[in-house]
Amino acid sequence: MNLGTGKADARPGVFLAVLFSTFISAAILPALPGNVEFSGTVLDPSGHSVAGASITLVNSLTGTSRKVVSDSSGQYRFLELPVGTYHLKVSYTGFALYSRDVTVDENGPRNLAVTLRIAARKESVTITSSAPGTYTPLGGTQRGVNANDEARSLNAAELLAEAPGASLRDNGGLATIPLLHGMDDDRVKVVTNGMTVSPSCPNHMNPPLSYIDPSNVAQVSVMAGITPVSMGGDSIGGTIAVDSPQPVFAAPGERVHTEGVLSTFYRSNGESYGPSLVASISTQHFSFGYAGTWTNTDDYRDGRGHLVTSTYAQNTNHVLTLAAQGAGNLFVLQAGFQNAPYEGFPNQQMDLVGNRSEFVNFRYRRILRKTVLDARVFWQNVRHEMNIGKDKSTFPMPMWMPMDTHGRDLGYSVKWAIPFTERHSLQLGSELQRFTLNSTWPAVPGTAPYMGPNPFISMNEGVRSRLAWFAEVNNQWTPHWATLVGIRNDTVWSNAGPVSGYSDMYSMDADAFNALKRSRTDVDLDASALARYEPSAHLSFEMGYARKTRAPNLYERYAWSTDWMTSGMINWFGDGNYYVGNVNLKPEVAHTVSGTASWHDRTHNEWEIKVTPYQTYVRDYIDVNELATQMYGMSTFSQLMFANHDARVSGIDVSGTAAIWKSARYGRGELTGVGGWLHGRRTDTGTGLYQMMPLNARFGLKETLKRLTGGPEIQLVDRKNDTDPLRLEQHTPGYALVNLNAGYQWWHLRFEGGGTNLLNRWYYLPLGGVNFDDFQASGWMGQIMPLTGPGRSFYVGMSVPF
Ligand SMILES: [Cu+2]
């Protein structure tokens, strides 16, 4: 069979793509073996066959999909299917969406029996949501979020805790910041429902994942290692995509479909609790949905019973979704409102005393012939207020320092997937993101000249606009070889208007800043190339290279004050230090080489071991230079200016699963493990980079026995003694935590329960920064110490579908 390149001349785009593919690999395409058959049966939980279920297969490489419907005896059959890996989805009204990966080769699978479960929650049965044109790199992970994850996760970032390559920096209760392969914060692209929003706070108290509640998350995807250009941009560490459930539509033959779930949780340490509601009413063509949550949490206690102050938070989220589908079109309009009235930050001088945001996100998806167009337009408006929160008011100094920040994001993203044969496809895309930022700190009466008589203009019409385009080609050259190659350009324009301080005391810095040429244009060129080789049904290898660029953020460039107090307000590192911007910063450029080897059973369902070594060299890594140091009592702090220095990060991720028993009596037992080691260095000084997660691993045993799932988990973290001397980062000892998770389905109700840190171990968080609250409580006299993690906590959760 030939590859259909003869048809290519009909369309110039196709012709160019083929030319491009040929350019990438001079390999002459060998003839492919004949296509094969894949068949099976759909069953309900009692073993009866299900007629009329939709079975969809999405080719992992090309993104092309095929759909069949099961016959009266529940049988389904795909004929003439090219060999390769597929994502299988089976849906039928009233049942949870079934989904898994399958490897199709000469032997089938034949007679793959699929047993559907009763719909628990949020697992919509729409099949328009499959995403052709997506290639999932082996080093990436994608997983659905279940009710148990929601009951124990305080914020959406915590849903990433088990993803290989990811680690979490403790920030406020809602504002945990994910790192990928040691790359923190802005170095990781975070996409929530297709939107990219910027943290507007100078302390990053409102990072992108703080705007979405775990109860409204259906799926998280983590691309560590080599991130294809179509998923990256303006980031060097990888991409995290968090998606809410797809809109629900009534099934064929159903007039009006309603569904919803009401859930609630309680966690003992910090007494967190809150209800959430997800509900929708739909016809086959229209859908109206609502998702809302309210959560409240108090300060937690560490393993020695010490109250860790400023770990409280409260948050409300409301999201409305209007959707319409028909004739290959899907429209989704989402609008939402978020309000966090307070949230403490134990590792900051300031706390959040208000964060209100509104967003609108419009998505249009169209299937035109075989191509798929996916376009979004989004807007988000944030008003953020900081001050010294309730727990910190123990120090006899001016305890009032309001800081008001206003951020707006406006953007679009367009992706067009063009599968021109079953094995070759092209994806084109463009993105725009315009971020506008104002930050004013009102004068505090009676404190002139330090904090008055005028307001302090920290950021005046800061603007960061980014326009991007990319092209990416997927090729399945033979049943065993595939490549994904892309190029991308992001142009970033940054600027900020003139500033002024509280008083004349700040004039020298303000005048110097105002005299600078502040407008900057960064032209970033990215490229990624991945090659996958699957020599057998048990082995997969992937190798890749990426060049990734991130332009400086607005505070890195335009934080202008070198004054000691005001520069202490610029700090998203939780290290207690004082930061000054640098207009002349260059974008950081990362060159990453990474590979993944995966050993697995034929179905990827019984066992798998995955190993991903990587090395990144970052030219002009945005680090810091020391300007000054100062002692307060027994503690030293640094004033640091952002500066470009080269750096290198090497590491390895290991993950695996194995089904270790399976019987009617004892159910199914599965062992999972994930671990990582990494090492980060400045290449000029040879010193450590900030907040590199020490060697760590998690092992879990999960049993599924009828309606009960769950098991114990052990989390091991090595001591951290490779630290950043410039930020005065402290060593932390190693520790081990034992957790237990369980879920029980009774009729339609689901119950969750378990505990974290069951042995009540006392430990320092390796990525928690310093405990500034305790230092402040000592009257700025004591020795500042790392932040301690929460002690033993029990949780329960319940969800009621209706
Ligand atoms: Cu803030």
Residues whose N, C-alpha, C, O or C-beta is under 5 A from the ligand:
A	BS01	CU	C201 P202 N203 M205 M386
